[in-house]
Amino acid sequence: MAATNNSYSYRFVVVTAVFVTCLITANIIIVKQISIGGIVLPAGIVIFPLSYVFGDILTEVYGYRRARQVIWLGFLCNLITVIAIWLAQILPPAPVFDAQSAYERILGATPRFLLASFLAYLGGEFTNSFVLAKMKLLTRGRWLWTRTIGSTVAGQGVDTLVVLGIAFWGVLPAPVLAVMGLSHWIAKITYEALVTPLTYFLVNRLKRAEGIDHYDYETDFNPLRVF
C-alpha cells in the first residue's frame, strides 16, 4: 500500500539515528588504513556501507522525500562534528595534555579532504536513494534485492569517484587511483550483497509495523527540496 500519513512512529527515528551514527563513525575512523586480503582499504569500510543499507530502508519504506530529509540531517550532523573537532584542535591544550600532535594527526583533516568527503556523501546518498526509488516503480515493488544492490552500485560509484577525484587527484598516480577506486567500489558492493538478508528482514518488519509501503509516483526528486 502507498503511504499517506506523514507522521511515523519511533521506528523512523531509530532508523534515522542509526543512519547518522554510521555516517559520523565512518568519517572519524576513516583515517586508519586496513589491509584485507592484501587490499588496502579505509577502516570506515567496516561501517560506512551500513549507512547505504539504512538509506535503502528509508527510501524503500518511507519514500524518497523522507530519505532526502534524513540525508540532509546527516550532512548537518557531520558538519557539526567536524566543526567541533576543529575547534577542539585549535584551542590551546592544557599543560597536562601531551597528545596534541596525535590529536591533530588522527582527527585533523585538510580542507580538500573535507570537501571531497562532504560532496561524495551528498552525491552518493542522493544517487542511491533516487535509483532505488525509480527502480521500485519500474519493478512494481518486486525483487527488492535488485534495487538495493543496483542503487548501491550507482551510489557507491559516485561516492568513490568524487572522494578519490577531489582528495587524491594529482597526489597519487592515475593507475593507483584506478586500482584504489575499483577495489573500494567492489568491496562496498560486496558488503551490500552480503547484508541483503538483513535488509530484507528490516524492510519487511518495518512495512508491517508501520503499515506503509511508499511508492514515489508523484515525488519531486530535486535534492534541494528538503521541506
Steps between C-alpha positions, in 0.01 A plus 500: 500500500615859448573714800276799553580583863789740566522408868713196575580308815820477701624244245568776250699686765704188577583438133597866462722487810680187379552653156658817643708304753645278226585807292678692777681193634627410153631851443694490828661158458571546128843640584628149573595279206447126535609206287256222412634226277779728389256776399548833677170653609395780735378375837170677430414203278397306813199726557453755219316257267241462776400861439401387149309206643298728726471753220343222292262420784396864533424534130337159462267536798448874548574637152750732337371818668560366850836356396596840356432667834710242684787536252513875565470437874800268477690772313418753772599263783826417327572870449441568870738214588771635270466853639516373859812293425663799329421736789641251750812476286573874484428569866824510707563163668521476876851444646398146602392412145803369312320348198431813294702378202331160512158670516583714195639204309200275563207739507634791301398509134605724212235722337545307176419168664202646687360642175547163332329319787198731514442508124550123469248439778232720345559372147512136603203501737270695270595280206434190709159622616395623155596177323327284761178704486491489120581129486219432747258660256643308205488165682161580660644424841633156410855366527624720783852362465533643146441855616700483824804368315433702183468826692820420691688439175398848384525682833830353611636555152426873525633512858826331406558709187436829679704434814800359314479755221497800733717371786773319308502621138848634430627348824500134397574363151192430288561121486520488880179701529328266255597188696409665830163616370411165346595306813303736725196486271500120477550464876201725576275320250604163643419627849152606385439163334605310813263693726203471262325252735521760778355764267211268408430426865497864610300622199231236544476559875472875456239478224282279716551704816446839334228378264658677203686422181576828327514542121640828364257546211459878537816585690714802416851351491677835531755433779473862617128476575547409866156610623 
